[in-house]
Amino acid sequence: MSETISEAEAANELMRLARQIAHHNRLYHAEDDPEISDAEYDALVRRNAELEEQFPHLVREDSPSKAVGHEIAASPLSKVSHEVRMMSLDNAFSDEEVEDFVARVRRFLSLGEDEPVAFTAEDKIDGLSCSLRYESGKLVLAATRGDGQVGENVTPNVAHIADIPQQLVGDKVPDVFEVRGEVYMAKQDFAALNAAQEEAGEKLFANPRNAAAGSLRQKDASVTARRPLRFWAHGWGAASHVPGDTQLEVMRQIERWGLPISPDLKLCSDVKAMLHHYRSISEGRVGLPYEIDGVVYKVDRLDWQKRLGFVAKAPRWALAHKFPAEQAETTLESIDIQVGRTGKLTPVGRLAPVLVGGVTVTNVTLHNRDEIERLGVRPGDRVVIQRAGDVIPQVVENLTRDAERPAFHFPAECPVCGSEAVSEEGEVDVRCTGGLICKAQQYERLKHFVSRAALDIEGMGEKTIAEFMERGWLDNGPADIFRLHRKRDEILALEGWKEKSVDNLIASIEAKREPDAARLLFGLGIRHVGAVTARDLMKNFHELPALRETAQHARAGDEEAAASLTSIDGIGGAVVEALGDFFHEEHNRTVWDDLLSEVSPPRYEVETLDSPVAGKTVVFTGKLETMSRDEAKAQAERLGAKASGSVSAKTDLLVAGPGAGSKLKKAAELGIEVIDEAGWAEIVAAAG
């Protein structure tokens, strides 16, 4: 690195990079919903590697260089441990880096200058990593990569992928053999799926990789069966016997067993041949029926692979040579502001259509207000756009920045409902404060309001909410739910509704006229006010009007009011600001008053019992099989304990269900008592 940076600056930047990369890893691997391009992500990883190389003593325990994939988020799929860890790959972005890789291999193996080193080279398909375990030739387990150590069981799902045989055919089939590869979706199938999603009013997938991941990771395998998924193999994991002495021999044997492999898999005798094959694949990339994002090189001899071994998260004997982002020039015709379900205002650039990498691009993300200011873009500008990593296109350069043209002013009000649009301190995102009154947010907010964790109103499902909203019956927000009894005859006249179902719905609504105050507060969807925070607030204020008054005083600059909020354990400045912003908006106050004219939550009191965990901090991790996570936390509070979401030195007890991961490991390191769900049930039962 040519720049001069102090040790303190490097430590701070490494901390920020660790958090950023972990955030984007979670979105990509666990939620299949990336918000930045592959190229942007790779730039963050490269910057982290540069700093760690210059300051090796500052490498963090949570360094991205040590992580593979991401710990699995809450999922309906069961977790399985990989017998052999599923690794990631190091990346190269230039010919020189590939040459350095080959030179490192030669040095590590102490090879003479004339001794040849052969590498396999194959296109790197952009899909979801999957491991297929065959025993006596029969498929017994399929799992996603997850964090490399633990993945999700998708065995019933892959049964619907035609490329994956349930039984291997031919000879040399080992007793145990794990085939590893990628589940993907062809470009044409992806386009057809998104067209069907759009017609059904469902969320569109950003790219084929996300579509494949979202289709495979389904609890209901029949959903996977309706999605056109494909598979090809690129390697193997656990094996009782490896049928070959080279990478190419084994891959050809896997192909003979009935599993597809890359049609562009080739043996290269030197760096020149490797780079020639890379350029050949790159040139034909546009015409391929599937998305690829690079070429993977692997040392061909397996005995050399074994000697080379692994670094923290990747094999020394393999490298991914990534393609550069594809760019084109066009005109930015307009900038529209879209409002998401959480109220986030996202600017979208409308472009004069332009072909980039074989795809016609008409829209481009501008990310946020700061990005517009950084680029200085305005309608009419000539811009360079880029499809980085084949994700959502972005603007990389404004070619007419100096032209005489009025600046674009980011709105201070929501374009949908007219409410104030604000950004919290330290955040770049601007959000509508309209909440439940904003049509762009109302559907998702109402779904949240009636959900099990909030008011738990049976019969008010997604379809019902959408149907009633379409007829204008919920225009005023959640208070209108409690006025639906006046619409009984009109509901009964709708298709699919019978007297019993209408009466059950109305009875379910009427039963919530005196709701739990904390659930009601949580149900309003105020930013940063989750279920636990809502309970913490109500345990202190007891009555909703008292909370509102304090929040408004804090918003007006009353330091004593703000202190009375932040003095509550778990309540910080972000919560205080969010509450203040909510009540500052007149629309929200109208919704609040309207709602409280229909419901009368009793004074909030938490009855606690004497128990062995009273006054202690309890953390729940893994899959709870007999109760929801919210129910478990409520039990902890009733027993006088505090339910926390993270393990620290202050944690007294960890309740670990199946699939417990990093929290269990950290608890063991800190010497924290660990019990299972049955042990927790005994504590609850003993307390009465």
C-alpha positions in Angstrom: 0.0 0.0 0.0 1.4 3.4 -0.9 -0.6 5.4 1.6 0.5 6.3 5.0 -1.9 5.4 7.8 -1.4 5.3 11.5 -1.9 2.2 13.6 -4.9 3.8 15.4 -6.5 4.7 12.0 -5.9 1.2 10.8 -7.5 -0.4 13.9 -10.6 1.8 13.5 -10.9 1.1 9.8 -10.5 -2.7 10.4 -13.3 -2.5 13.0 -15.5 -0.7 10.5 -14.7 -3.1 7.7 -15.4 -6.1 9.9 -18.8 -4.8 10.7 -19.6 -3.8 7.0 -18.4 -7.1 5.6 -20.3 -9.1 8.2 -23.5 -7.0 7.4 -23.1 -7.7 3.7 -22.3 -11.4 4.3 -25.5 -11.8 6.2 -27.5 -10.1 3.4 -25.9 -12.2 0.7 -25.5 -15.7 2.3 -28.3 -15.8 5.0 -31.0 -13.6 3.5 -30.3 -13.8 -0.3 -30.8 -10.1 -0.5 -27.6 -8.2 -1.3 -27.6 -4.4 -1.3 -24.2 -3.9 -2.9 -22.6 -5.3 -6.0 -20.0 -8.1 -6.0 -17.4 -5.6 -7.1 -18.1 -3.3 -4.2 -18.0 -6.2 -1.8 -14.7 -7.5 -3.2 -13.3 -4.0 -2.8 -14.1 -4.1 0.9 -12.5 -7.5 1.3 -9.4 -6.4 -0.6 -9.0 -3.3 1.6 -9.3 -5.4 4.7 -6.6 -7.8 3.4 -4.3 -4.9 2.6 -4.6 -3.5 6.1 -4.1 -6.9 7.7 -1.0 -7.4 5.6 0.5 -4.1 6.7 -0.6 -4.5 10.4 -0.7 -8.3 11.1 -0.8 -7.6 14.9 -4.2 -5.8 14.4 -6.0 -8.8 12.8 -9.3 -9.1 14.7 -11.0 -12.2 16.1 -14.0 -11.3 13.9 -11.9 -10.6 10.9 -13.6 -11.3 7.5 -10.4 -13.1 6.5 -11.4 -15.9 8.9 -15.0 -16.3 7.9 -16.6 -18.4 5.3 -20.2 -17.6 4.2 -22.3 -16.6 7.2 -23.8 -18.2 10.3 -27.3 -19.3 9.3 -30.1 -16.9 10.3 -33.4 -18.0 11.8 -34.6 -20.6 9.4 -37.4 -23.2 9.2 -34.8 -25.6 7.8 -32.9 -27.9 10.2 -29.1 -27.5 10.5 -26.5 -30.1 9.7 -22.7 -30.1 10.3 -20.3 -30.7 7.4 -17.9 -33.6 7.9 -15.4 -31.7 5.8 -15.6 -27.9 6.0 -16.9 -26.1 2.9 -14.3 -23.5 2.1 -14.3 -20.2 0.2 -11.9 -19.1 -2.5 -9.3 -16.4 -2.6 -9.9 -13.9 -5.5 -7.7 -12.4 -8.2 -8.6 -9.5 -10.4 -5.6 -9.2 -12.7 -3.2 -11.3 -14.8 -0.4 -10.3 -12.4 -2.3 -11.7 -9.4 -2.8 -15.1 -11.2 1.0 -15.1 -12.0 1.7 -14.5 -8.4 -0.6 -17.3 -7.4 1.2 -19.8 -9.6 4.6 -18.5 -8.3 3.4 -19.0 -4.7 2.4 -22.6 -5.5 5.8 -23.4 -7.0 7.7 -21.8 -4.1 5.5 -23.7 -1.5 6.2 -27.0 -3.3 9.9 -26.2 -3.8 9.6 -27.0 -7.5 12.4 -26.5 -10.0 12.0 -23.9 -12.8 11.6 -26.6 -15.4 9.1 -28.8 -13.4 5.6 -28.4 -14.9 2.6 -27.5 -12.8 -0.8 -28.2 -14.4 -4.0 -26.5 -13.3 -7.6 -27.1 -14.2 -9.6 -24.1 -15.2 -13.4 -23.8 -15.3 -16.0 -21.1 -15.4 -17.3 -20.0 -11.9 -21.1 -20.2 -12.0 -22.9 -17.7 -9.8 -25.1 -19.9 -7.6 -25.7 -21.3 -4.1 -23.1 -23.8 -2.8 -24.5 -27.2 -2.1 -23.0 -30.5 -0.8 -24.5 -33.8 -1.8 -23.6 -36.8 0.4 -23.9 -40.2 -1.3 -23.6 -43.5 0.7 -23.3 -46.7 -1.4 -24.2 -44.5 -4.3 -27.5 -43.3 -2.8 -28.2 -39.6 -2.0 -28.8 -39.4 1.7 -28.2 -35.7 2.5 -28.0 -32.4 0.7 -26.9 -29.3 2.6 -26.1 -25.6 1.9 -22.7 -24.2 2.8 -23.9 -22.0 5.6 -20.9 -20.8 7.5 -18.7 -23.6 6.2 -19.1 -25.7 9.3 -22.9 -25.8 9.6 -25.4 -25.6 6.7 -29.1 -26.2 6.1 -30.7 -29.5 5.3 -32.2 -29.2 1.8 -32.5 -33.0 1.0 -36.2 -33.0 0.1 -35.7 -29.9 -2.0 -32.9 -31.2 -4.2 -35.0 -34.2 -5.0 -36.8 -31.9 -7.4 -33.7 -30.8 -9.3 -33.4 -33.0 -12.4 -29.6 -32.6 -12.6 -29.1 -34.2 -9.2 -29.4 -38.1 -9.4 -30.8 -39.9 -6.4 -28.5 -42.8 -7.3 -25.0 -42.7 -8.8 -24.6 -44.9 -11.8 -21.5 -46.7 -13.1 -18.4 -48.1 -11.4 -15.9 -46.8 -8.8 -18.6 -45.5 -6.6 -17.2 -45.1 -3.1 -19.1 -46.1 0.1 -19.2 -42.4 1.0 -18.7 -39.5 -1.4 -19.8 -35.9 -1.0 -20.2 -34.1 -4.3 -19.9 -30.3 -4.0 -21.2 -27.8 -6.5 -23.6 -25.0 -7.2 -27.4 -24.8 -7.5 -28.2 -22.2 -10.1 -31.0 -20.8 -12.3 -30.6 -20.3 -16.1 -31.0 -16.8 -17.4 -34.1 -17.6 -19.4 -35.7 -19.4 -16.4 -34.9 -16.5 -14.2 -36.6 -14.0 -16.6 -39.7 -16.2 -16.7 -39.8 -16.5 -12.9 -39.6 -12.8 -12.4 -42.3 -12.2 -15.0 -44.5 -14.6 -13.0 -43.6 -12.9 -9.7 -44.5 -9.5 -11.2 -47.8 -10.7 -12.5 -48.7 -12.1 -9.1 -47.7 -8.9 -7.4 -44.8 -10.7 -5.5 -41.3 -9.4 -4.8 -38.9 -9.6 -7.8 -35.5 -11.4 -7.4 -32.5 -9.2 -8.0 -30.5 -11.8 -10.0 -30.4 -15.5 -10.8 -28.2 -16.3 -7.8 -30.8 -14.9 -5.4 -33.6 -16.6 -7.2 -31.8 -20.0 -6.9 -31.0 -19.5 -3.2 -34.5 -18.3 -2.4 -36.0 -21.3 -4.3 -33.8 -23.9 -2.7 -34.0 -22.7 0.9 -37.8 -23.4 1.2 -39.4 -25.3 4.1 -42.0 -26.5 1.7 -40.2 -28.5 -1.0 -43.2 -28.2 -3.3 -42.2 -24.5 -3.8 -38.7 -25.7 -4.9 -40.4 -28.2 -7.2 -42.1 -25.3 -9.1 -38.8 -23.5 -9.6 -36.5 -24.4 -12.6 -33.3 -25.1 -10.7 -30.1 -26.7 -12.1 -26.9 -28.0 -10.6 -23.3 -28.6 -11.6 -20.4 -30.1 -9.6 -17.0 -28.5 -9.1 -15.5 -30.6 -6.4 -16.0 -33.0 -3.5 -15.8 -33.1 0.3 -15.8 -36.2 2.6 -14.9 -39.4 0.7 -14.1 -42.9 1.8 -12.2 -43.2 -1.5 -11.2 -40.6 -4.1 -11.4 -42.2 -7.6 -8.4 -40.6 -9.2 -5.0 -39.0 -8.6 -5.8 -35.6 -10.2 -8.6 -33.0 -10.1 -9.5 -33.6 -13.7 -9.7 -37.4 -13.3 -12.1 -37.1 -10.3 -14.2 -34.5 -12.0 -14.6 -36.7 -15.1 -15.5 -39.6 -12.9 -18.2 -37.5 -11.2 -19.5 -36.7 -14.6 -19.7 -40.4 -15.5 -21.7 -41.0 -12.4 -24.4 -38.8 -13.8 -23.7 -35.3 -12.4 -23.2 -32.3 -14.7 -19.8 -30.5 -14.6 -18.7 -27.3 -16.4 -18.5 -27.8 -20.1 -15.5 -25.5 -20.1 -13.4 -27.5 -17.6 -10.0 -27.7 -19.2 -6.4 -28.7 -18.2 -3.9 -25.9 -18.5 -0.1 -26.6 -18.5 1.0 -23.1 -17.6 0.0 -19.5 -16.8 -0.2 -18.6 -20.4 -2.7 -21.3 -21.1 -4.7 -20.4 -17.9 -5.1 -16.8 -19.0 -5.9 -17.7 -22.6 -8.8 -19.9 -21.3 -9.9 -17.1 -19.0 -10.2 -14.7 -22.0 -11.9 -17.3 -24.1 -14.6 -17.9 -21.4 -14.9 -14.1 -20.8 -15.5 -13.4 -24.5 -18.2 -16.0 -24.7 -19.8 -15.1 -21.4 -22.7 -13.1 -22.9 -23.9 -16.0 -24.9 -24.0 -18.5 -22.1 -27.4 -19.6 -20.8 -26.3 -19.0 -17.2 -24.5 -16.3 -15.2 -20.8 -16.7 -14.4 -18.6 -14.3 -12.6 -15.1 -15.6 -13.2 -12.8 -18.6 -13.8 -11.5 -21.0 -11.1 -8.0 -22.5 -11.2 -7.0 -25.6 -9.2 -3.7 -27.4 -8.9 -4.4 -30.7 -10.8 -2.3 -33.2 -8.8 -4.2 -34.2 -5.6 -1.0 -35.1 -3.7 0.2 -31.5 -4.3 -3.2 -30.1 -3.2 -2.8 -32.1 0.1 0.7 -30.7 0.6 -0.5 -27.1 -0.1 -3.4 -27.4 2.4 -5.4 -24.4 3.5 -5.2 -20.9 4.9 -7.9 -19.5 7.2 -10.8 -19.9 4.9 -9.5 -21.0 1.5 -7.3 -23.6 -0.1 -3.8 -22.6 -1.2 -4.2 -24.7 -4.3 -7.2 -22.8 -5.8 -8.0 -19.3 -7.0 -11.0 -17.5 -8.4 -10.1 -15.1 -11.2 -13.0 -12.6 -11.3 -14.3 -10.8 -14.3 -14.2 -7.0 -14.3 -17.4 -5.1 -14.1 -19.1 -4.4 -17.5 -19.7 -0.7 -18.3 -21.6 1.5 -20.8 -22.4 5.2 -21.3 -26.0 6.5 -21.4 -28.2 9.4 -20.3 -29.8 9.8 -16.9 -33.3 10.9 -17.9 -34.9 11.2 -14.4 -34.6 10.4 -10.7 -37.5 8.9 -8.9 -37.8 8.4 -5.2 -39.2 5.1 -4.1 -40.5 4.4 -0.6 -39.9 1.0 0.9 -41.9 -0.9 3.4 -39.7 0.4 6.3 -40.0 3.9 5.0 -36.6 4.2 3.4 -36.5 6.6 0.5 -34.4 5.1 -2.3 -33.5 7.1 -5.4 -33.8 5.2 -8.7 -32.3 6.6 -11.9 -34.3 6.1 -15.1 -31.9 5.7 -18.0 -32.1 5.9 -21.8 -32.0 2.1 -22.6 -28.4 0.8 -23.0 -27.0 -2.7 -23.6 -24.5 -3.8 -20.9 -23.1 -7.3 -21.2 -26.0 -8.5 -23.3 -28.7 -7.1 -21.0 -30.7 -3.9 -21.7 -30.6 -1.7 -18.7 -33.2 1.1 -18.1 -32.9 1.6 -14.3 -30.0 2.1 -12.0 -29.8 2.3 -8.2 -28.5 5.6 -6.8 -28.4 4.1 -3.2 -29.1 7.2 -1.1 -28.9 11.0 -0.7 -25.2 11.0 -0.1 -24.4 9.0 -3.2 -26.4 11.5 -5.4 -24.3 14.3 -3.8 -21.1 12.4 -4.3 -21.8 11.8 -8.0 -23.4 15.2 -8.5 -26.0 13.6 -10.8 -29.0 15.4 -12.2 -31.6 14.5 -14.9 -29.9 15.1 -18.3 -26.4 14.0 -17.3 -24.4 11.6 -19.3 -23.3 8.8 -17.0 -21.2 5.6 -17.0 -23.1 2.7 -15.6 -21.8 -0.7 -14.5 -23.2 -4.1 -14.0 -20.8 -5.1 -11.3 -21.0 -8.8 -10.6 -24.2 -9.0 -12.6 -26.1 -7.5 -9.7 -28.2 -4.3 -9.8 -26.6 -1.7 -12.1 -25.0 1.4 -10.6 -23.6 4.8 -11.7 -19.8 4.9 -11.5 -19.1 8.3 -13.2 -20.9 11.5 -14.1 -19.4 12.7 -17.4 -21.3 16.0 -17.5 -20.9 17.0 -13.8 -19.6 20.5 -14.8 -22.5 21.3 -17.2 -24.8 24.1 -16.3 -27.9 22.4 -14.8 -29.9 22.7 -11.6 -28.8 20.4 -8.8 -31.2 17.6 -7.8 -32.7 18.3 -4.4 -33.5 15.2 -2.3 -37.0 15.5 -0.9 -37.5 16.5 2.8 -40.9 15.0 2.7 -42.2 11.6 1.7 -43.4 11.6 -1.9 -46.2 9.2 -1.0 -47.8 10.6 2.1 -46.1 14.0 2.6 -44.8 13.2 6.1 -41.4 14.5 7.1 -38.4 12.5 5.8 -35.4 12.4 8.2 -32.2 10.6 8.7 -30.9 9.6 12.1 -27.5 10.8 13.3 -24.7 8.7 11.8 -27.0 7.2 9.1 -27.1 8.0 5.4 -30.6 6.6 4.8 -33.5 9.0 4.8 -36.8 7.6 6.0 -40.5 8.6 6.0 -41.8 9.2 9.5 -45.4 8.6 8.3 -45.4 5.1 9.5 -48.9 3.6 9.5 -50.4 6.5 7.6 -48.0 6.1 4.6 -49.5 3.9 1.9 -46.1 2.7 0.9 -45.6 1.3 4.3 -49.1 0.6 5.4 -49.5 -2.9 4.2 -46.4 -4.2 5.9 -47.1 -2.2 9.0 -50.6 -3.6 9.3 -49.3 -7.1 8.8 -46.9 -6.5 11.6 -49.6 -5.0 13.8 -51.8 -8.1 13.7 -48.9 -10.6 13.8 -48.5 -13.1 16.6 -45.8 -11.2 18.3 -47.9 -8.0 18.3 -51.7 -8.0 18.8 -52.1 -11.6 17.4 -55.4 -11.1 15.7 -56.4 -14.4 14.1 -58.0 -14.2 10.6 -56.2 -11.0 9.6 -53.7 -12.6 7.2 -51.8 -11.1 4.3 -54.6 -11.8 1.8 -57.3 -10.3 4.1 -55.3 -7.1 4.8 -54.6 -6.6 1.1 -58.3 -7.2 0.2 -59.6 -4.8 2.9 -57.0 -2.1 2.0 -58.0 -2.3 -1.7 -61.5 -1.4 -0.6 -60.4 1.5 1.5 -61.5 -0.1 4.7 -58.1 0.4 6.5 -57.2 3.8 5.2 -56.9 5.3 8.7 -54.5 2.7 10.0 -54.9 0.1 12.7 -57.9 1.8 14.4 -59.9 0.8 11.3 -59.4 -2.8 12.2 -61.5 -2.3 15.3 -64.3 -0.7 13.1 -64.6 -3.7 10.8 -67.6 -4.9 12.7 -69.5 -2.2 10.9 -68.5 -3.8 7.6 -69.9 -7.2 8.5 -72.4 -7.4 5.7 -69.9 -6.0 3.1 -67.3 -8.6 4.2 -69.9 -11.4 4.0 -70.6 -10.3 0.4 -67.0 -10.9 -0.6 -65.9 -14.1 -2.3 -64.8 -16.8 0.1 -66.3 -15.3 3.2 -69.0 -17.2 5.2 -70.9 -16.2 8.3 -68.7 -18.3 10.6 -65.4 -16.9 9.2 -66.7 -13.3 9.4 -68.0 -13.8 12.9 -64.7 -15.5 14.0 -62.7 -12.5 12.6 -64.8 -9.9 14.4 -64.7 -11.9 17.6 -60.9 -12.2 17.3 -60.7 -8.4 16.8 -63.1 -7.6 19.7 -61.0 -9.8 22.0 -58.1 -7.4 21.6 -60.0 -4.3 22.8 -57.9 -4.4 26.0 -54.5 -5.3 24.5 -51.2 -5.7 26.4 -49.6 -2.3 26.2 -46.2 -3.5 25.3 -47.6 -5.6 22.4 -49.6 -2.6 21.2 -46.5 -0.4 21.3 -44.4 -3.0 19.5 -47.2 -3.5 16.9 -47.0 0.2 15.9 -43.6 -0.6 14.2 -41.7 2.3 15.6 -38.1 2.1 14.4 -35.7 0.5 17.0 -38.7 -0.5 19.2 -38.7 -4.3 19.1 -40.7 -6.6 21.4 -38.1 -6.6 24.2 -37.6 -2.8 24.0 -41.4 -2.2 24.1 -41.6 -4.3 27.3 -38.6 -2.5 28.9 -40.3 0.8 28.2 -43.7 -0.2 29.5 -42.2 -1.8 32.7 -40.9 1.7 33.4 -43.8 3.9 32.2 -46.8 1.5 32.8 -49.1 3.7 30.8 -48.8 4.6 27.1 -49.7 8.4 27.5 -46.8 8.7 30.0 -44.4 7.3 27.5 -45.7 9.6 24.7 -45.4 12.7 26.9 -41.8 11.9 27.9 -40.8 11.1 24.3 -42.2 14.4 23.1 -40.4 16.4 25.9 -37.1 14.6 25.0 -37.6 15.5 21.3 -38.1 19.2 22.4 -34.7 19.2 24.2 -35.8 18.3 27.7 -32.6 16.6 29.0 -34.4 15.3 32.1 -37.0 13.5 29.9 -34.3 12.1 27.7 -32.3 10.9 30.7 -35.4 9.2 32.1 -35.5 7.1 28.9 -31.8 6.3 28.6 -31.6 5.3 32.2 -33.7 2.3 31.4 -31.5 -0.7 30.8 -31.3 -1.4 27.1 -32.6 1.9 25.9 -30.2 4.1 24.0 -30.1 7.3 22.1 -31.4 5.7 18.9 -34.6 4.5 20.6 -35.1 8.0 22.2 -34.7 9.6 18.8 -37.0 7.2 17.1 -39.7 7.7 19.6 -39.3 11.5 19.4 -39.5 11.4 15.6 -42.6 9.2 15.7 -44.6 11.5 18.0 -43.3 14.7 16.3 -45.1 13.7 13.1 -48.7 14.9 13.2 -49.9 12.0 11.1 -48.5 9.5 13.7 -50.2 11.4 16.5 -53.5 11.2 14.7 -53.1 7.4 14.2 -52.1 7.0 17.9 -55.1 9.0 19.2 -57.5 7.2 16.8 -56.2 3.8 17.9 -56.5 4.7 21.6 -60.1 5.8 21.0 -60.8 2.2 20.0 -58.7 0.2 22.5 -58.0 0.5 26.2 -54.8 -1.2 27.2 -54.7 -1.8 31.0 -51.9 -0.5 33.2 -48.8 -2.5 32.3 -47.4 -4.6 35.2 -45.0 -7.5 35.1 -45.7 -10.1 37.7 -42.4 -11.8 38.5 -41.9 -15.1 40.4 -39.2 -16.2 42.7 -36.9 -18.4 40.7 -33.2 -19.5 40.4 -32.8 -17.0 37.5 -34.3 -13.9 39.1 -31.9 -11.0 38.5 -29.8 -12.9 36.0 -29.2 -12.5 32.3 -30.4 -15.3 30.1 -29.6 -15.8 26.4 -31.5 -18.2 24.1 -29.8 -19.7 21.0 -30.4 -22.4 18.5 -33.8 -23.7 17.5 -36.4 -23.9 20.2 -38.7 -26.8 19.5 -41.5 -26.3 22.1 -41.9 -22.6 22.1 -41.2 -19.4 20.1 -38.2 -17.2 20.9 -40.6 -14.4 22.0 -42.4 -16.8 24.4 -39.1 -17.9 25.9 -38.1 -14.3 26.5 -41.4 -13.6 28.1 -41.0 -16.6 30.4 -37.5 -15.2 31.4 -39.0 -11.9 32.3 -41.8 -13.5 34.3 -39.1 -15.3 36.3 -37.4 -12.0 37.0 -34.6 -12.5 34.5 -33.4 -10.3 31.7 -33.4 -11.9 28.2 -30.5 -10.7 26.1 -29.7 -11.4 22.5 -25.9 -11.7 22.8 -23.4 -13.6 25.0 -21.0 -11.5 27.1 -19.2 -11.7 30.4 -22.5 -10.4 31.9 -24.4 -13.5 30.7 -25.4 -15.9 33.5 -27.1 -18.7 31.6 -27.3 -19.9 28.0 -30.3 -22.0 26.8 -29.1 -23.8 23.7 -31.4 -25.6 21.3 -30.3 -27.7 18.3 -28.0 -25.9 15.8 -26.5 -23.6 18.4 -23.4 -22.0 16.9 -21.1 -19.2 17.8 -23.0 -18.2 21.0 -22.6 -21.7 22.4 -18.9 -21.6 21.6 -18.5 -18.1 23.2 -20.4 -19.3 26.3 -18.0 -22.2 26.7 -15.0 -19.9 26.3 -16.4 -17.6 29.1 -17.4 -20.5 31.4 -21.1 -19.6 31.3 -23.6 -22.2 32.4 -25.4 -23.9 29.5 -28.6 -25.9 29.6 -30.9 -27.3 27.0 -34.6 -26.5 26.3 -35.7 -29.3 28.6 -33.6 -27.8 31.5 -35.2 -24.4 30.9 -38.7 -26.0 31.0 -37.9 -27.5 34.4 -36.9 -24.1 35.8 -40.2 -22.6 34.5 -42.3 -25.4 35.9 -40.6 -25.3 39.3 -41.3 -21.5 39.5 -45.0 -22.2 39.0 
